Amino acid sequence: MVTRKTPAEIRSLREKHPEMRERDFARIHGISEAELVAAHIGHGVTRLEPNVELLLNGLAAVGEVMALTRNESAVHEKIGPYEKVVFGPNASMVLGAQIDLRIFPSKWAFGFAVEKAGEEGQVRRSLQFFDRQGHAVHKVHARAATNLEAWAVLVTNLTAQNQSPELDIRPAAKPERGTPASAAELRERWSRMTDTHQFFGMLKDLNLDRLEALRMAGEDYAWPLDKGAVPALFSAAAGSDLPIMVFVGNGGCIQIHSGPIHETKELGPWLNVMDETFHLHLRLDQIAEVWAVRKPTKDGHVSSVEVYGEDGNLIIQFFGKRKEGVDERSEWRSIVEALPVLPRDRAA
């Protein structure tokens, strides 16, 4: 039987290893990142209600912040205001020029306001939200230009009555699944797509997961790429000033960059973008499969590059930026079709 660490024990361990990233510290010590944050309630941390509507409405008055969404292998950061908020029964959206999000509120379980001592006595402030498994779904970091009065009002409005550090962490339920469709059924449905947003519904109807469908679809719709295709894509895009779309997500949030990328750099296992309002950190060593994907739409086919981890989950996805009703840019299509291909006999 594993003995759970008390909040005091977690804080004591953390004081001995302040240099470690939160995610790494939590994994090494057998706790979730949410439990690590919750252990500091009353010590610079306030527990919040994970109320997406209240959060997004309040952030509109806060001004410039840094929005962060990540998964195990990619960190996506965008700097700007939360604008053009749209609420829906199953998903909410932020459609600003800088911060572009798709949020799934049912996955948000825990929230915290965090204050830490920064350099030269400054206070680093963030709002952090986690799913039922204790994994981070979205974080908002204050910046020098942030309206801290509006930030304080938002924290007050979100503060939970329950300030206990105890969290009801639960393992993810395994989804029930019917009999997967055949390759012929998949190709027939794939050929009839008129919009890329129909892809998820198609997979659900056919009882297929995303990577499984790519392996079945056939080379006219999806073909495996060499892992070197990822840095090659970054290099080609950064050298062309071509506007692209970069998607990073998890079960509770997807964050999107739309525009060119400029400053890219590899540092250890990380491939980084360090532009003025967009930062990306991607673990190249955790990439298991890379696929080029072609989906038909009413405006012509749309090309994307999808990157997967060893667990079969999507790490990051790339599209060429395009306007609705217009075929994708030929420059983007040329980049995708020139990426190094992995022979089928070496694909998973």
Secondary structure, DSSP 8 states (H G I E B T S, - for coil): ------HHHHHHHHHH-TTS-HHHHHHHTT--HHHHHHTTBTTTEEEE---HHHHHHHHTTT-SEEEEEE-SSEEEEEEE---SEE--SS-EEEE-SS-EEEE-GGG--EEEEEEEE-GGG-EEEEEEEE-TTS-EEEEEEE-TTS-HHHHHHHHHHHB-S---S-----------------HHHHHHHHHT-SSTTHHHHHHHHHT--HHHHHHHH-TTTEEEE-TTHHHHHHHHHHTTT--EEEEEE-SSEEEEEEE----EEEETTEEEEE-SSEEEEEEGGG--EEEEEEE--TTS-EEEEEEE-TTS-EEEEEEE---TTS---HHHHHHHHHS-B--GGG--
